[in-house]
Amino acid sequence: MKRGITLFGLILLILVSLFSFTVLGEEVTEEVIEKDIYISFDDSETDCLYYFYGFDCEECPQTDTYLKQLQTRFPKIKVEMFEVYFNKGNLKLLQDYFNAYNVPAEVQSLPVVFLPKSYFIGKEAIIGLLEGRIKSNQNPSCPLLEDVNVIGVIGEGSPKDIMGKLSFLSVTGAALKTAFSLGGLALLILLLLVIVAFKDKESVLKKSFLFITGVYAAYLIFGMGFFSWLGYSGIGVYFAKIVAILAIVFSLALIKEFFITWKITFKDVHPAFIDNLKKFIAVIFSTPGCLIFGLVFGLLSFARLNKTYLLIRYLFIANISRGIALPTLLYFILVMLILMILFVVVIYLVKDQLDDKAEKKSNDEKKVEIWKEHYVKLINFVLSVIILIVGIIVLFL
């Protein structure tokens, strides 16, 4: 009997303890939550801030995040945001505030926050000092262009004008990066296929540069504002992947041809089919064909476009410093295609050296031609291996 009472008492004690812990826990939790709410939010601040930033400005993303946190902590403050790289009106307004607040030209940069009679330039100044200024500011109105006796804190920032981002090094680096992008490598594969299609060095040089000219024209036309849907439709990614698959198949066929000739491979194929295939290839790799080939495939290669290229394009379309935008665009495309140009020049020089070597092998023209064909097969074998490697890279890039 005592045992039953003891067991009952123990169960009752456990239930009472659990109930007390639950109630106490709820009270403590509610107290902590109320305390957190009290600490996190302040409805007393009603300041008005003007925040100027630029798309792709290096220091702006962190400042954006900080200002959002401030708006969470001070729900009644008003933050007006102005993007200046892609909006001429906002850039003019920023310059008006710089002039009105007597900000020296050499320190005018982004990001920048204006309050009545004060301003903060640069990420460190804004993140480190803006909250203190909000708490001390007694003027809830928005900053005015007529404000006098202004105090400012100046830190390191990014260029206020988009042209400041387009330095020689930044444009060159972005162009070289584009050459190794998904679309750039797909075009390189196609160029190598053009090179493989011709035996003599003169045809290689001529047809390859026609192809490159077509690609140059495609990127220039797009950079001047045409065919926008091609650049933003995502078709360039699919195009690059298809080129990669075809390149892998074709390169394997070329590698096989080094060991087993096409004549043996196609010995059972109907002659009419082979004739039609040769005619089709002749049209594709004709003088106008290579030019059109480069133009069309250049327009299809806009995959994951470089931001710098898009900035230059915007400057031209919006007629912002078009006199600078056009030469910059021409230079960007030239540097982007430098890898293709180097490939063509190297292949031409190698073919030239091997032709001289073949002629020195013998005085018999037939034997010289045999040696030249051997060297062509050797070059095509090396190129097919390169095509295979690049194709695999593009397929999984």
HULINTA-V520466 format. One record per helix or strand of 3 or more residues. SS is the DSSP state (H for helix, E for strand). FROM is the first residue (numbers start at 1). LEN is the number of residues. If there is no record, write none. Layout:
[[SS;FROM;LEN] [SS;FROM;LEN]]
//
This chain:
[[H;2;39] [E;48;6] [H;60;14] [E;78;6] [H;88;13] [H;105;3] [E;112;4] [E;118;4] [H;123;14] [E;151;4] [H;162;4] [H;168;12] [H;182;15] [H;201;23] [H;228;5] [H;235;25] [H;262;4] [H;271;14] [H;287;13] [H;307;11] [H;322;15] [H;338;24] [H;365;32]]
//
